[in-house]
Each structure stands twice: as structure tokens, then as C-alpha cells.
Amino acid sequence: KKFLLLAVFFITPFFTNATTFVSGDIVTDTTWTKAESPYVLTTSIKVNAGVILILESGVIVKVQESPIEWQDTYFDIYGKLIALGTESERIYFTSAYNDELGGDSNGDSDLISPSQFDTWMVRFFHGSEGSQLGHVSMDYSAYGFIFFSTSAVLNDIVITDNANGVSVIKSVLTIANSNFFNLEQLALNVYKDCIVTVNDSIIDDILYWAISVSNGSKLFLNNVLVNNVALDYAATVANNSAISIASSTFNGGLDGGVGAFYSSTINISSSTIKDFVEEGIFVADGSYLTIENSIIQGNENGIILANRCENCSPLYKEKYRSFLIARNNNISDNNSFGLYMTPTNTADAKNNWWGHPSGPKNFSLNPDGLGDWVSDGI
């Protein structure tokens, strides 16, 4: 019993004394060590251009909210951040209100609990190219990681209990072996002139809109599971952007699966889109869908090609004609239509399985078909 009491006496001051409070810019190459962790950012700070900040495995970084209402706290990287944890000792970014990591470092005696909406973020800017994040976890941030005009490699990133996950603007990003779950919205926001590749990752339990690709951006998903998105599309691609989905699964949601708008492109191969309350795939506004060797199953409608302006002029409708090429897919067991197309769109859907050897059902072309319904013009 004496030994146990002694152990508690010595361990408690260790965590208190190890807390390192950080404010102001980092102007020389610096290493944050596990021994001096947690590091608590009391104000916005910046890693200056040309400076390298290294985080040892096991380091905990905690960020305080600004005492000024409507003002966020920024951890800005203009130099290079090297944060490479290990499987057994991850690196953590979290809210200062999170007493489960690094103890009660803000001294509020657990008075305030951490929230998805704690107003802090980690931002990477031009000059941070070559930054690396591996075996890193983040939670309780309203904004997550944001990349502006830069490039980075992220491996084994876990983002949970945030409002947002990763946002990318005019940047090139590679993400692998990562998990995004229990987010308010947008695990991935690929906003403008970006190229982002995501491999071998999971996006799960997102309240609203898991993936957005827009404004000339390209997103490549390879072996990615997108699961349980409650509201809006699981993924949207808009404004001359493209999403390529390979060997991936979009599994269930209260709205639609993947949507393309305003002259955008969806390429899907060897993937599954299933169990959405609305359509599995929606294509409109002069967009393109190419899908092969995939499963579209258990949705209200499998695929919809739509003209969203039925009262517009014939010239406008022709300008925004959407296109589909579908080959060697299983499009079956969808509740209303396997494939529905409004006029002034074009679909080539030969050599697909519609759920029955008699083919898809269509009143005009195949009234005896017992497979999924298809509209005229297919």
C-alpha cells in the first residue's frame, strides 16, 4: 500500500510539470518532445517560412480557443511540419478542453467539455511543401486540417468528433490508411484546382455531406469505404471537377450516393453504390458518368440522368445535355428505377445485368422484362 501511494505522488506532478505553453511564432528549427508534452497553444502561432517543426511520437498538442468572441485560433504552417508518430505512440491534436489527453492543462477542472465546434484549426500554406503527417489523430476541432496552395502526404490519419475533416484549396494531397468518423460534415472538402488521392481509407458516420469536389478539382478514391452519411449526397462533384472511384464502396445514407453537377465527371470502376434512400448516382447540368464492373443496388433509384431546368429553352437543354456510358454492371434491386433519364440526355447502357435474364423492364421496349425498370431512351 505504501508503494502505491508513493507512485501516485510522483506521477501526478510529472504530468503537471511537463505541460509546455506555447505562444508566438516559431522562428528556428524546433523539436517538440514527448517529455515536454502536452504543448498547449494559448494563442494563434505560426511556423515561419523555411523553418522545420518536428513532433516526436507521443506528443500531444492542445489548442485553446480565443477569449475573443468570433475569433478563431490558428496553428499556421508556412515552413515544414514533420509529425510522424508510430502505431504504438500516435501524435495528437486536440482541444484544450479535452482533459482525457494530457490532463487538465487549461486548469478548468473539467468545467467545460470539448466540442466538435471548438474554434481552432491547423493550416498549411505555400512554403509548407514536403510536410508529413503519419500516425496522427485529431479531435474536437471545428475546422480540422486545411491546405492552401501547398502539397503534403498524410498516412494513418484519424479525425473524429470534428465539425470538418480535411479541406484542400489549390493543393496536391495524398491520404492513405486513414479514418474519418463521427463528423458534422465534409470529411473531405476538395475546393479549388486541387489534385487529391485517397487510398485504403474509411469515411464513416457523417451527419451531412461527406465529400465535396468543386471548382476544377480532381479526387481519386481507391479502396475507400464511405458509410452511413445521414443527409445530402455522400459525395458531390461540381463546376468542371472530376471524381474517380475505384474498388470502393458507398454504403447507405438518408439521401443520395454520388452527384455530378455543372459540367463535371464521375468515373466509377469495380465499386459498389448501395442502400441510399434516394438515388445511388445523380448526373445533371452537362455532366458525364462512366461506370463499369460495378454494383448499383438497393437504392430508391439506381442512376438518374436529369435535366434540372425543364422549362428552359431547347438550346439551353442541349448545352447542358448529360451523358452516361455503363458497361458490365449489376444494376438491380433498386426500388423505383434502375436507370431513369429525362429527355435531352444521352445514355449508352449496353451489356449490364438488370436483375433478371429477361432484361430491364420498359413499357415500350421490353414490357415483359422482369429486371429493374428503365425509362425511355435507354
KEKE-3310 file (N, C-alpha, C; in steps of 0.2 Angstrom, whole numbers, plus 5000, padded with zeros to 4 digits):
npx = (5004:5010:5019:5010:5004:5015:5019:5008:5010:5022:5019:5009:5014:5022:5015:5009:5020:5026:5019:5019:5018:5013:5016:5016:5028:5036:5053:5065:5072:5064:5061:5047:5045:5041:5043:5041:5028:5010:5009:5003:4994:4992:4988:4985:4998:5013:5023:5037:5041:5053:5057:5058:5047:5047:5038:5039:5035:5021:5018:5007:4997:4988:4975:4970:4954:4951:4949:4942:4927:4920:4933:4945:4957:4973:4984:4997:5006:5019:5032:5039:5031:5034:5027:5027:5021:5020:5013:5011:5013:5005:5003:4994:4982:4972:4958:4960:4951:4950:4952:4955:4966:4983:4979:4972:4975:4972:4967:4954:4947:4939:4928:4922:4917:4925:4921:4914:4914:4924:4934:4946:4960:4972:4983:4990:5002:5008:5025:5025:5027:5031:5028:5024:5013:5010:5002:4994:4982:4967:4955:4940:4939:4933:4936:4947:4961:4968:4973:4982:4987:4998:5007:5006:5009:4999:4997:4989:4980:4968:4953:4941:4926:4925:4919:4923:4934:4946:4951:4955:4963:4969:4979:4990:4987:4990:4982:4982:4977:4968:4956:4940:4928:4912:4909:4903:4901:4908:4921:4930:4934:4937:4942:4946:4954:4963:4972:4969:4972:4966:4968:4964:4956:4943:4928:4916:4900:4895:4886:4882:4884:4898:4909:4915:4919:4925:4926:4935:4943:4951:4948:4953:4948:4953:4950:4941:4930:4914:4903:4887:4881:4871:4863:4860:4870:4882:4894:4898:4902:4906:4905:4915:4923:4931:4928:4935:4932:4937:4937:4929:4917:4901:4890:4875:4864:4854:4850:4856:4869:4881:4884:4884:4887:4885:4894:4903:4912:4910:4919:4918:4923:4923:4916:4904:4888:4876:4860:4855:4843:4838:4843:4856:4866:4867:4866:4868:4866:4875:4885:4895:4895:4904:4903:4909:4909:4903:4892:4876:4864:4849:4845:4834:4832:4843:4852:4851:4849:4847:4838:4838:4831:4818:4809:4817:4825:4826:4839:4847:4845:4851:4864:4867:4866:4868:4878:4880:4889:4888:4894:4894:4889:4881:4865:4853:4838:4834:4822:4813:4818:4830:4838:4835:4831:4829:4822:4833:4845:4859:4861:4871:4869:4873:4875:4873:4868:4852:4845:4837:4836:4828:4829:4829:4814:4803:4790:4788:4799:4803:4792:4789:4800:4808:4818:4826:4817:4818:4819:4812:4822:4834)
npy = (4994:5006:5008:5010:5022:5030:5030:5036:5049:5053:5052:5061:5075:5074:5075:5087:5096:5094:5100:5111:5128:5137:5151:5164:5166:5152:5152:5147:5131:5118:5105:5097:5088:5072:5071:5084:5086:5088:5101:5116:5127:5144:5155:5160:5153:5153:5143:5149:5153:5142:5136:5121:5111:5098:5085:5074:5056:5052:5065:5077:5089:5103:5115:5131:5139:5156:5170:5180:5183:5176:5175:5164:5151:5149:5137:5139:5134:5139:5135:5119:5105:5091:5077:5063:5050:5034:5017:5013:5024:5037:5054:5068:5080:5091:5098:5111:5109:5096:5085:5071:5069:5072:5078:5090:5103:5116:5120:5120:5112:5102:5109:5113:5104:5096:5100:5097:5109:5117:5131:5131:5127:5118:5125:5124:5132:5139:5135:5126:5114:5097:5094:5081:5070:5057:5043:5051:5059:5068:5078:5086:5099:5113:5115:5107:5100:5111:5115:5126:5130:5121:5106:5089:5074:5062:5050:5036:5044:5049:5056:5062:5066:5080:5095:5097:5089:5087:5100:5107:5118:5123:5114:5099:5083:5068:5055:5041:5025:5030:5037:5044:5049:5051:5065:5081:5086:5085:5076:5077:5091:5096:5109:5119:5119:5107:5092:5077:5062:5048:5033:5017:5019:5025:5032:5037:5038:5052:5067:5076:5077:5070:5071:5084:5090:5102:5116:5115:5104:5088:5072:5056:5041:5026:5010:5014:5016:5023:5027:5027:5040:5054:5065:5074:5072:5058:5061:5074:5082:5096:5110:5109:5099:5083:5066:5051:5034:5019:5002:5004:5007:5014:5016:5017:5029:5043:5052:5054:5045:5048:5063:5073:5089:5103:5102:5092:5077:5059:5045:5028:5012:4995:4995:4998:5005:5007:5005:5018:5030:5039:5042:5031:5037:5053:5063:5078:5094:5095:5085:5070:5053:5038:5021:5005:4988:4987:4988:4993:4995:4992:5005:5019:5024:5018:5025:5041:5052:5069:5083:5098:5109:5110:5119:5127:5134:5125:5126:5129:5117:5108:5112:5109:5095:5079:5064:5046:5032:5015:4999:4982:4981:4977:4982:4982:4977:4990:5001:5010:5014:5007:5014:5030:5042:5059:5068:5075:5070:5058:5041:5026:5011:4997:4979:4976:4969:4967:4962:4951:4938:4941:4954:4973:4981:4990:5000:5002:4996:4984:4977:4965:4962:4958:4963:4977:4993:5004:5020:5027:5029:5022)
npz = (5000:5004:4993:4982:4985:4985:4972:4965:4970:4965:4951:4947:4949:4938:4926:4927:4928:4915:4906:4892:4888:4874:4864:4851:4837:4828:4825:4822:4818:4827:4839:4846:4860:4867:4881:4885:4883:4887:4873:4874:4865:4868:4861:4844:4833:4822:4811:4804:4787:4779:4791:4801:4810:4821:4827:4840:4841:4851:4856:4862:4856:4861:4859:4863:4864:4857:4868:4863:4857:4842:4836:4829:4833:4827:4820:4811:4797:4788:4786:4787:4793:4802:4807:4813:4820:4828:4827:4840:4848:4845:4838:4844:4840:4848:4857:4870:4880:4881:4893:4894:4886:4890:4902:4914:4907:4905:4916:4921:4928:4922:4919:4907:4893:4879:4862:4845:4839:4844:4841:4832:4822:4810:4799:4783:4772:4757:4755:4764:4758:4757:4770:4782:4789:4799:4807:4815:4826:4827:4836:4841:4834:4825:4812:4807:4797:4786:4769:4759:4744:4743:4746:4752:4762:4769:4781:4789:4796:4809:4811:4821:4829:4825:4818:4804:4792:4782:4772:4756:4746:4730:4730:4731:4737:4746:4754:4764:4771:4781:4793:4795:4805:4814:4811:4809:4796:4779:4778:4768:4759:4744:4736:4726:4711:4714:4716:4723:4731:4738:4747:4753:4764:4777:4778:4789:4797:4795:4797:4788:4771:4765:4756:4746:4730:4720:4708:4697:4702:4706:4712:4718:4723:4730:4735:4746:4759:4761:4772:4779:4779:4784:4779:4763:4748:4748:4741:4731:4715:4707:4696:4684:4688:4694:4699:4703:4706:4712:4716:4727:4740:4743:4755:4760:4766:4770:4760:4744:4734:4725:4717:4702:4695:4685:4673:4676:4680:4683:4686:4688:4694:4697:4709:4723:4725:4736:4744:4747:4752:4743:4726:4719:4711:4704:4690:4681:4673:4661:4664:4665:4666:4668:4670:4676:4678:4691:4705:4708:4718:4728:4731:4731:4718:4705:4695:4690:4676:4674:4668:4675:4673:4666:4660:4653:4638:4622:4617:4628:4635:4627:4628:4641:4641:4648:4650:4649:4650:4653:4657:4659:4672:4688:4690:4700:4710:4714:4720:4713:4699:4690:4680:4676:4665:4660:4645:4632:4637:4636:4635:4636:4639:4637:4639:4653:4669:4674:4685:4681:4669:4658:4656:4658:4663:4653:4647:4633:4626:4632:4638:4645:4653:4668:4676:4684:4682:4668:4660:4645:4630:4634)
capx = (5000:5014:5022:5006:5003:5021:5018:5003:5013:5027:5017:5004:5017:5026:5011:5008:5027:5028:5015:5023:5013:5016:5013:5021:5030:5042:5057:5071:5071:5062:5058:5043:5047:5036:5044:5039:5021:5007:5011:4996:4994:4987:4986:4987:5005:5015:5029:5039:5044:5060:5058:5055:5045:5047:5034:5041:5030:5018:5017:5000:4996:4981:4974:4965:4950:4952:4944:4938:4921:4920:4940:4947:4964:4976:4991:4999:5012:5022:5038:5038:5029:5036:5023:5027:5020:5021:5007:5010:5013:5002:5003:4988:4980:4965:4956:4962:4946:4950:4956:4957:4973:4987:4977:4968:4981:4969:4965:4947:4944:4934:4921:4920:4919:4927:4916:4915:4914:4929:4936:4953:4962:4979:4983:4997:5002:5013:5031:5025:5028:5035:5026:5022:5009:5009:5000:4992:4975:4964:4948:4937:4941:4928:4939:4952:4967:4967:4979:4981:4992:5004:5007:5008:5007:4996:4997:4986:4977:4962:4950:4935:4922:4926:4914:4925:4940:4952:4950:4961:4962:4974:4985:4991:4987:4990:4980:4982:4976:4966:4949:4936:4922:4908:4910:4897:4901:4914:4927:4935:4932:4942:4938:4948:4961:4966:4973:4969:4972:4964:4969:4964:4953:4936:4924:4910:4896:4895:4880:4880:4889:4904:4914:4914:4924:4922:4930:4941:4947:4951:4948:4954:4947:4955:4948:4939:4923:4910:4897:4882:4880:4864:4860:4863:4874:4888:4899:4896:4907:4903:4909:4921:4928:4930:4929:4936:4930:4939:4937:4927:4910:4897:4886:4869:4863:4847:4849:4859:4876:4886:4880:4888:4883:4888:4899:4908:4913:4911:4922:4917:4925:4924:4914:4898:4884:4870:4856:4853:4836:4836:4847:4863:4870:4863:4870:4865:4869:4880:4890:4897:4896:4906:4903:4910:4911:4901:4886:4871:4859:4846:4843:4827:4833:4850:4855:4847:4852:4842:4839:4835:4828:4813:4806:4822:4824:4829:4846:4850:4845:4856:4870:4868:4865:4872:4880:4881:4891:4888:4896:4896:4887:4875:4860:4847:4835:4833:4815:4809:4821:4837:4841:4830:4834:4824:4824:4839:4851:4861:4863:4873:4869:4873:4878:4873:4864:4847:4842:4834:4838:4823:4832:4826:4808:4802:4784:4788:4804:4803:4786:4790:4806:4807:4823:4824:4814:4822:4815:4813:4828:4839)
capy = (5000:5012:5009:5013:5029:5034:5030:5042:5055:5055:5053:5067:5081:5073:5077:5094:5099:5093:5104:5117:5133:5140:5157:5167:5162:5148:5156:5142:5124:5116:5099:5096:5081:5068:5073:5091:5086:5091:5108:5120:5134:5148:5160:5158:5153:5152:5141:5153:5150:5140:5133:5115:5109:5091:5082:5067:5052:5053:5072:5079:5097:5105:5122:5134:5144:5163:5173:5185:5180:5175:5174:5158:5150:5146:5134:5140:5131:5142:5131:5112:5101:5084:5074:5056:5045:5027:5013:5012:5031:5042:5061:5070:5087:5091:5104:5112:5107:5088:5083:5064:5068:5077:5080:5097:5108:5123:5122:5122:5106:5098:5113:5114:5098:5098:5100:5097:5116:5121:5135:5131:5123:5118:5127:5123:5137:5139:5135:5120:5108:5092:5092:5074:5068:5050:5041:5057:5059:5075:5078:5092:5105:5115:5116:5102:5102:5115:5116:5131:5131:5118:5099:5086:5067:5060:5042:5034:5050:5048:5063:5060:5071:5086:5098:5096:5085:5090:5105:5107:5123:5124:5110:5092:5080:5061:5052:5034:5022:5035:5036:5050:5046:5055:5072:5085:5087:5086:5073:5079:5097:5097:5115:5123:5117:5103:5085:5074:5055:5044:5026:5012:5023:5024:5038:5034:5041:5059:5069:5080:5078:5068:5073:5089:5091:5108:5122:5112:5099:5081:5067:5049:5036:5019:5006:5018:5015:5029:5023:5030:5048:5055:5070:5076:5067:5056:5064:5079:5084:5101:5115:5107:5094:5076:5061:5044:5030:5013:4997:5007:5006:5019:5011:5019:5036:5046:5055:5051:5042:5052:5068:5077:5095:5109:5100:5088:5070:5054:5038:5023:5005:4989:4998:4997:5011:5004:5006:5025:5032:5042:5039:5030:5041:5058:5066:5084:5100:5094:5081:5064:5047:5032:5016:4999:4982:4989:4986:4999:4990:4993:5012:5021:5024:5017:5030:5046:5057:5073:5090:5101:5115:5108:5125:5131:5133:5119:5127:5128:5110:5104:5114:5105:5088:5074:5058:5040:5025:5010:4993:4976:4982:4974:4987:4978:4978:4996:5001:5013:5013:5005:5019:5035:5048:5064:5069:5079:5067:5053:5035:5020:5006:4990:4974:4976:4965:4971:4958:4945:4936:4944:4961:4978:4982:4996:4999:5002:4992:4977:4976:4958:4962:4957:4967:4984:4997:5009:5024:5028:5031:5019)
capz = (5000:5004:4987:4978:4987:4983:4965:4964:4972:4960:4944:4946:4947:4931:4920:4928:4926:4908:4901:4889:4885:4868:4861:4847:4831:4829:4820:4821:4818:4833:4840:4852:4863:4872:4888:4887:4881:4881:4871:4874:4861:4871:4856:4837:4832:4816:4810:4799:4781:4780:4797:4802:4817:4821:4833:4841:4843:4858:4858:4862:4855:4863:4857:4867:4860:4858:4873:4860:4853:4835:4834:4829:4835:4821:4821:4804:4795:4782:4785:4786:4799:4802:4813:4812:4826:4827:4829:4847:4850:4840:4839:4845:4840:4851:4861:4877:4885:4882:4899:4893:4884:4893:4909:4914:4905:4905:4923:4922:4932:4918:4919:4900:4889:4872:4857:4838:4837:4846:4835:4831:4816:4808:4792:4779:4767:4752:4759:4769:4754:4760:4777:4783:4795:4800:4814:4819:4827:4828:4838:4844:4830:4821:4805:4805:4794:4780:4765:4755:4739:4745:4745:4758:4762:4776:4782:4795:4800:4812:4813:4824:4833:4822:4813:4797:4792:4779:4767:4752:4741:4726:4733:4730:4743:4746:4760:4764:4778:4786:4796:4797:4808:4818:4809:4807:4789:4775:4779:4763:4755:4739:4734:4720:4707:4718:4715:4730:4731:4745:4746:4758:4770:4779:4780:4792:4802:4794:4798:4782:4765:4767:4751:4740:4725:4716:4705:4694:4706:4704:4718:4716:4728:4729:4741:4751:4761:4763:4775:4784:4778:4785:4775:4757:4745:4751:4738:4726:4711:4704:4692:4680:4693:4692:4704:4701:4712:4710:4721:4733:4742:4746:4758:4764:4768:4770:4754:4738:4735:4722:4712:4697:4693:4681:4668:4680:4678:4688:4683:4693:4691:4702:4715:4725:4727:4738:4750:4748:4752:4736:4721:4720:4707:4700:4685:4679:4671:4656:4667:4662:4671:4665:4676:4673:4683:4697:4708:4710:4721:4734:4731:4728:4710:4704:4692:4687:4672:4674:4666:4681:4670:4661:4657:4649:4630:4619:4616:4635:4637:4623:4630:4647:4640:4652:4646:4653:4647:4658:4655:4664:4679:4691:4692:4701:4716:4716:4722:4708:4693:4689:4677:4674:4661:4657:4639:4631:4640:4632:4639:4632:4644:4635:4642:4660:4672:4677:4690:4678:4662:4653:4655:4662:4661:4650:4644:4626:4623:4635:4643:4649:4657:4675:4679:4686:4677:4664:4657:4638:4628:4636)
cpx = (5004:5017:5017:5004:5009:5021:5014:5006:5018:5024:5013:5008:5021:5022:5010:5015:5028:5024:5019:5018:5017:5012:5018:5024:5036:5047:5063:5068:5070:5060:5054:5044:5041:5037:5042:5031:5017:5010:5004:4997:4989:4985:4987:4995:5007:5022:5032:5041:5051:5062:5055:5053:5044:5043:5036:5035:5028:5017:5010:5001:4989:4981:4968:4961:4952:4947:4940:4933:4922:4928:4942:4955:4967:4983:4993:5006:5014:5029:5036:5036:5030:5033:5023:5027:5022:5014:5006:5010:5011:5004:4996:4987:4973:4964:4959:4957:4946:4955:4958:4964:4977:4985:4973:4973:4978:4967:4958:4943:4938:4927:4918:4922:4921:4921:4918:4916:4919:4933:4943:4955:4970:4979:4990:4996:5008:5020:5031:5026:5033:5033:5023:5018:5008:5007:4998:4984:4973:4957:4946:4939:4935:4930:4944:4958:4965:4973:4978:4988:4999:5003:5009:5006:5005:4995:4994:4984:4970:4959:4943:4932:4924:4920:4916:4932:4945:4949:4956:4959:4969:4980:4984:4992:4987:4988:4979:4981:4973:4958:4946:4930:4919:4910:4903:4896:4908:4920:4932:4932:4938:4940:4940:4955:4965:4967:4974:4968:4971:4964:4968:4961:4946:4934:4917:4906:4897:4888:4877:4885:4896:4910:4911:4920:4922:4928:4936:4946:4946:4952:4948:4953:4948:4954:4946:4931:4920:4904:4893:4883:4873:4861:4864:4867:4880:4894:4896:4902:4904:4908:4916:4926:4926:4932:4930:4936:4932:4940:4935:4920:4907:4891:4881:4869:4856:4845:4852:4866:4881:4882:4885:4884:4888:4895:4905:4908:4914:4914:4922:4919:4926:4922:4907:4894:4878:4867:4856:4846:4834:4840:4854:4868:4866:4868:4866:4869:4875:4886:4890:4898:4898:4907:4904:4911:4909:4894:4882:4865:4856:4844:4836:4827:4841:4854:4850:4851:4846:4843:4835:4832:4823:4810:4811:4821:4828:4837:4850:4850:4850:4863:4872:4866:4870:4873:4882:4884:4892:4889:4897:4895:4881:4870:4854:4844:4835:4825:4811:4812:4828:4841:4835:4833:4828:4827:4830:4845:4853:4864:4865:4874:4869:4877:4879:4868:4859:4843:4838:4836:4834:4825:4828:4819:4807:4795:4784:4793:4804:4798:4786:4796:4805:4813:4821:4821:4819:4818:4816:4820:4834:4841)
cpy = (5006:5013:5012:5020:5033:5035:5036:5048:5058:5056:5059:5073:5080:5076:5085:5098:5099:5097:5110:5122:5136:5146:5160:5163:5157:5150:5152:5135:5121:5109:5099:5089:5078:5070:5079:5092:5086:5099:5111:5127:5138:5154:5157:5158:5151:5149:5145:5150:5148:5136:5126:5114:5102:5089:5075:5063:5052:5060:5073:5087:5099:5113:5125:5139:5151:5165:5178:5181:5181:5175:5167:5157:5146:5143:5134:5138:5134:5138:5124:5109:5094:5080:5067:5052:5038:5023:5013:5019:5036:5049:5064:5078:5087:5098:5105:5110:5099:5086:5075:5064:5074:5080:5087:5102:5115:5125:5123:5117:5103:5102:5113:5108:5100:5097:5100:5104:5120:5125:5136:5126:5123:5119:5126:5128:5135:5140:5129:5114:5103:5090:5085:5073:5060:5047:5046:5057:5066:5074:5085:5099:5106:5114:5111:5104:5106:5116:5121:5131:5128:5110:5095:5078:5065:5053:5041:5040:5048:5055:5061:5066:5079:5089:5096:5092:5088:5094:5107:5113:5124:5120:5103:5088:5072:5059:5045:5031:5026:5034:5042:5047:5051:5062:5075:5085:5086:5083:5076:5085:5099:5103:5118:5121:5113:5096:5081:5066:5052:5037:5023:5016:5022:5031:5036:5038:5049:5061:5072:5080:5077:5070:5078:5090:5097:5112:5119:5107:5092:5077:5060:5045:5029:5015:5010:5016:5021:5026:5027:5037:5049:5059:5072:5070:5065:5060:5068:5081:5090:5106:5113:5103:5087:5072:5054:5039:5023:5008:5000:5005:5012:5016:5015:5026:5038:5050:5051:5049:5047:5056:5072:5083:5099:5106:5096:5081:5065:5048:5033:5016:5001:4992:4997:5003:5008:5007:5014:5026:5035:5039:5037:5035:5046:5062:5072:5089:5099:5090:5074:5059:5041:5027:5009:4994:4984:4987:4992:4995:4993:5001:5013:5021:5023:5023:5035:5051:5063:5080:5094:5108:5113:5113:5129:5130:5127:5120:5126:5121:5106:5106:5110:5098:5084:5068:5052:5035:5020:5003:4988:4977:4978:4980:4983:4979:4985:4997:5004:5011:5011:5011:5024:5040:5052:5065:5074:5077:5061:5047:5030:5015:4999:4986:4975:4971:4969:4968:4952:4944:4940:4952:4966:4979:4989:4995:4998:4997:4985:4977:4970:4957:4962:4960:4974:4988:5002:5013:5024:5031:5028:5014)
cpz = (5000:4997:4982:4979:4985:4975:4962:4965:4967:4953:4943:4945:4940:4926:4921:4925:4919:4903:4899:4886:4879:4865:4856:4841:4832:4823:4819:4821:4825:4833:4847:4854:4867:4879:4890:4885:4887:4880:4870:4871:4865:4866:4849:4836:4825:4815:4804:4793:4782:4786:4798:4809:4816:4828:4834:4842:4850:4860:4857:4861:4857:4862:4861:4862:4862:4864:4870:4856:4846:4832:4835:4832:4829:4823:4813:4802:4788:4781:4784:4793:4798:4808:4811:4818:4824:4829:4836:4851:4845:4842:4839:4844:4843:4855:4868:4882:4885:4887:4898:4890:4887:4900:4908:4913:4905:4912:4925:4926:4929:4918:4912:4896:4882:4867:4850:4836:4840:4841:4835:4825:4815:4801:4789:4773:4762:4756:4763:4765:4757:4767:4776:4789:4794:4807:4818:4820:4829:4830:4840:4841:4826:4813:4803:4802:4787:4776:4760:4750:4741:4743:4751:4758:4769:4776:4789:4799:4803:4814:4815:4828:4832:4819:4806:4798:4789:4773:4763:4747:4737:4728:4730:4736:4742:4753:4760:4771:4783:4788:4797:4799:4813:4817:4808:4800:4785:4778:4774:4759:4750:4735:4728:4717:4711:4714:4721:4728:4738:4743:4753:4765:4771:4781:4783:4797:4801:4794:4791:4777:4767:4763:4747:4736:4720:4713:4702:4697:4704:4711:4715:4722:4726:4735:4747:4752:4764:4766:4780:4784:4779:4780:4769:4754:4749:4748:4732:4722:4707:4700:4689:4684:4691:4699:4701:4707:4709:4716:4728:4734:4745:4748:4763:4766:4767:4764:4748:4739:4732:4717:4708:4695:4689:4678:4672:4678:4684:4684:4689:4690:4697:4709:4716:4727:4729:4744:4752:4747:4746:4731:4722:4717:4703:4696:4681:4676:4666:4659:4664:4668:4666:4671:4673:4679:4690:4699:4710:4712:4728:4736:4729:4720:4710:4701:4689:4683:4671:4671:4671:4679:4665:4657:4653:4642:4628:4618:4623:4637:4633:4626:4637:4647:4644:4648:4651:4648:4653:4655:4660:4671:4681:4694:4693:4709:4719:4716:4716:4701:4694:4686:4674:4671:4659:4650:4638:4635:4635:4636:4634:4638:4642:4639:4650:4663:4676:4683:4687:4671:4656:4652:4659:4659:4659:4646:4637:4623:4625:4640:4648:4653:4664:4679:4682:4680:4674:4661:4649:4636:4630:4631)
residu = (LYS:LYS:PHE:LEU:LEU:LEU:ALA:VAL:PHE:PHE:ILE:THR:PRO:PHE:PHE:THR:ASN:ALA:THR:THR:PHE:VAL:SER:GLY:ASP:ILE:VAL:THR:ASP:THR:THR:TRP:THR:LYS:ALA:GLU:SER:PRO:TYR:VAL:LEU:THR:THR:SER:ILE:LYS:VAL:ASN:ALA:GLY:VAL:ILE:LEU:ILE:LEU:GLU:SER:GLY:VAL:ILE:VAL:LYS:VAL:GLN:GLU:SER:PRO:ILE:GLU:TRP:GLN:ASP:THR:TYR:PHE:ASP:ILE:TYR:GLY:LYS:LEU:ILE:ALA:LEU:GLY:THR:GLU:SER:GLU:ARG:ILE:TYR:PHE:THR:SER:ALA:TYR:ASN:ASP:GLU:LEU:GLY:GLY:ASP:SER:ASN:GLY:ASP:SER:ASP:LEU:ILE:SER:PRO:SER:GLN:PHE:ASP:THR:TRP:MET:VAL:ARG:PHE:PHE:HIS:GLY:SER:GLU:GLY:SER:GLN:LEU:GLY:HIS:VAL:SER:MET:ASP:TYR:SER:ALA:TYR:GLY:PHE:ILE:PHE:PHE:SER:THR:SER:ALA:VAL:LEU:ASN:ASP:ILE:VAL:ILE:THR:ASP:ASN:ALA:ASN:GLY:VAL:SER:VAL:ILE:LYS:SER:VAL:LEU:THR:ILE:ALA:ASN:SER:ASN:PHE:PHE:ASN:LEU:GLU:GLN:LEU:ALA:LEU:ASN:VAL:TYR:LYS:ASP:CYS:ILE:VAL:THR:VAL:ASN:ASP:SER:ILE:ILE:ASP:ASP:ILE:LEU:TYR:TRP:ALA:ILE:SER:VAL:SER:ASN:GLY:SER:LYS:LEU:PHE:LEU:ASN:ASN:VAL:LEU:VAL:ASN:ASN:VAL:ALA:LEU:ASP:TYR:ALA:ALA:THR:VAL:ALA:ASN:ASN:SER:ALA:ILE:SER:ILE:ALA:SER:SER:THR:PHE:ASN:GLY:GLY:LEU:ASP:GLY:GLY:VAL:GLY:ALA:PHE:TYR:SER:SER:THR:ILE:ASN:ILE:SER:SER:SER:THR:ILE:LYS:ASP:PHE:VAL:GLU:GLU:GLY:ILE:PHE:VAL:ALA:ASP:GLY:SER:TYR:LEU:THR:ILE:GLU:ASN:SER:ILE:ILE:GLN:GLY:ASN:GLU:ASN:GLY:ILE:ILE:LEU:ALA:ASN:ARG:CYS:GLU:ASN:CYS:SER:PRO:LEU:TYR:LYS:GLU:LYS:TYR:ARG:SER:PHE:LEU:ILE:ALA:ARG:ASN:ASN:ASN:ILE:SER:ASP:ASN:ASN:SER:PHE:GLY:LEU:TYR:MET:THR:PRO:THR:ASN:THR:ALA:ASP:ALA:LYS:ASN:ASN:TRP:TRP:GLY:HIS:PRO:SER:GLY:PRO:LYS:ASN:PHE:SER:LEU:ASN:PRO:ASP:GLY:LEU:GLY:ASP:TRP:VAL:SER:ASP:GLY:ILE)
# end
